[in-house]
Amino acid sequence: MAGSVGTGRVAPRSSPKRYSGMDPPLSLTRPTMFDLQKTAELEKFLVEAGLYESEEQSAKREEVLREIDGIEMIVKEWVKQLTSQKGYSEQMIEKANVVLFTFGSYRLGGHITALLDGEKRIKSQVKCYNYLLKGC
């Protein structure tokens, strides 16, 4: 029996621990004084190197994210319209969805790559996507 090697007893099963990520943490121990010191040194270096966002940069990032949210809402409505135009049921139209994933950085000249993940039944209409974005 599992957990009973040489003892004749079964070890109690522990309930599985839940973690917020895909994998469990590397360690559950608290940071040592050395860890805290090195963290402080790293943060100081990052600030001195200008690698933390300024208030202006933070505001710009939030503005870009709001614009992306607006585009995602437009694309979601577009997917529902295409689903309707193709003659699908009201239930299918209501369920029609798309998710907009963004990559890149506005800091590198404002270029952001968008990946749409959505309905297979409208894939032939994706060529219209560039036209849709230009109209925004």
C-alpha positions in Angstrom: 0.0 0.0 0.0 1.1 3.5 -0.7 2.8 5.2 2.3 3.1 1.9 4.3 6.5 0.7 3.4 7.6 -1.5 6.3 5.2 -0.1 8.8 2.0 -2.0 8.1 0.0 1.3 8.3 -1.4 3.4 5.6 -0.3 7.0 5.6 -3.2 9.5 5.6 -3.8 11.1 2.3 -3.3 14.8 2.3 -5.6 17.0 0.3 -4.0 18.5 -2.8 -2.8 22.1 -2.3 -4.1 24.7 -4.6 -1.9 27.4 -6.1 -2.8 30.4 -8.2 -0.4 29.4 -11.1 0.0 26.4 -13.3 2.8 25.0 -11.2 3.4 25.0 -7.4 5.8 27.5 -6.0 9.5 26.6 -5.9 9.5 27.2 -2.2 7.1 28.0 0.5 9.8 29.2 3.0 9.9 32.9 3.9 12.7 35.0 2.4 15.9 35.2 4.5 17.6 38.5 5.4 20.0 37.8 2.5 17.1 37.5 0.1 15.6 40.7 1.3 18.9 42.5 1.0 19.5 41.3 -2.6 15.9 42.2 -3.5 16.5 45.8 -2.2 19.7 46.0 -4.2 18.0 44.8 -7.3 15.2 47.3 -7.0 17.7 50.1 -6.4 19.6 49.1 -9.6 16.3 48.9 -11.6 15.3 52.4 -10.4 18.8 53.9 -11.2 18.8 52.2 -14.6 15.4 53.8 -15.4 13.7 50.4 -15.9 10.6 51.3 -13.8 7.7 52.9 -15.4 7.3 56.6 -14.8 3.9 58.1 -14.0 3.7 59.4 -17.6 4.6 55.9 -19.0 2.0 54.3 -16.7 -0.6 56.7 -17.9 0.3 56.0 -21.6 0.1 52.2 -21.0 -3.3 52.6 -19.4 -4.5 54.7 -22.3 -3.3 52.1 -24.8 -5.0 49.3 -22.8 -8.3 51.2 -22.8 -8.0 51.6 -26.6 -7.4 47.9 -27.0 -10.4 47.1 -24.8 -12.5 49.3 -27.1 -11.2 47.5 -30.2 -11.9 44.1 -28.6 -15.5 45.2 -28.0 -15.9 46.2 -31.6 -14.4 42.9 -32.8 -16.7 40.9 -30.5 -19.7 42.7 -32.0 -18.3 42.1 -35.5 -18.1 38.4 -34.8 -21.7 38.3 -33.7 -22.8 40.2 -36.8 -20.9 37.8 -39.1 -22.4 34.8 -37.2 -25.9 36.3 -37.7 -25.2 37.0 -41.4 -24.2 33.3 -41.9 -27.6 32.3 -40.7 -26.8 30.7 -37.3 -29.4 30.5 -34.6 -29.9 33.2 -31.9 -28.2 30.9 -29.4 -25.1 30.5 -31.6 -25.0 34.3 -32.2 -25.2 35.0 -28.4 -22.4 32.5 -27.8 -20.2 33.8 -30.6 -17.0 35.2 -29.1 -13.5 36.3 -29.8 -10.5 37.0 -27.5 -7.9 39.6 -28.4 -4.4 38.8 -27.3 -1.8 41.5 -27.5 2.0 41.2 -27.9 4.8 43.8 -28.3 5.3 47.1 -26.6 4.0 50.5 -27.1 7.4 51.7 -25.8 9.0 50.4 -29.0 7.3 52.9 -31.3 3.7 52.1 -30.4 3.6 48.8 -32.3 1.4 46.2 -30.8 0.6 42.9 -32.5 -2.9 41.5 -32.0 -3.9 37.9 -32.2 -7.6 37.0 -32.4 -8.7 33.7 -31.1 -12.3 33.0 -31.9 -15.0 31.3 -34.0 -13.8 28.9 -36.7 -17.0 29.5 -38.6 -15.9 33.1 -39.4 -12.3 32.5 -40.3 -13.0 33.3 -44.0 -14.0 36.8 -42.9 -10.7 37.6 -41.1 -9.4 39.4 -44.2 -12.0 42.1 -43.4 -10.3 42.6 -40.0 -7.7 45.1 -41.2 -10.4 47.2 -42.8 -12.4 47.1 -39.5 -9.4 48.4 -37.5 -8.7 51.2 -40.0 -12.3 52.4 -39.4 -11.8 52.7 -35.6 
